[in-house]
């Protein structure tokens, strides 16, 4: 099993694991997950990693249908500026490949922000650590496990 699933099991949190056949030609991993699992895309969240001006990596979790607003992330974490992190650095730091980056079970624990829309949902879906594998669990449990904060981080 992936480090993400092992972490959820270790903390004895309720979850469901969903597997689907990943299509390598899919344009968006998150939208593919929503479609293959037949779930409202508003419930499926993607995990992106940004780099601050001081080279700190930060995880942003947001609905797959939305775009990350870098200025809002910078404001939320009190950084001057953030940009998308280098993909090789993301894979090295998290231990996951792009398209399968889970916010849980990363090699190094990173500061994490979750889009505020998750807070009102009973369950969300997010990568379980590999393409074609999604975890479904309470966003409050996810937030607690990551000591993350719920903030507005998407383009309006």
Secondary structure by P-SEA (a helix, b strand, c coil): ccaaaaaaaaacccbbbbbcccccccccaaaaaaaaaccccccbbbbbbbbccccbbbbbbbbccccccaaaaaaaacccccccccaaaaaaaaccccccccccccccccccccccccccccbbbcccccccbbbbccaaaaaaaacbbbcccccc
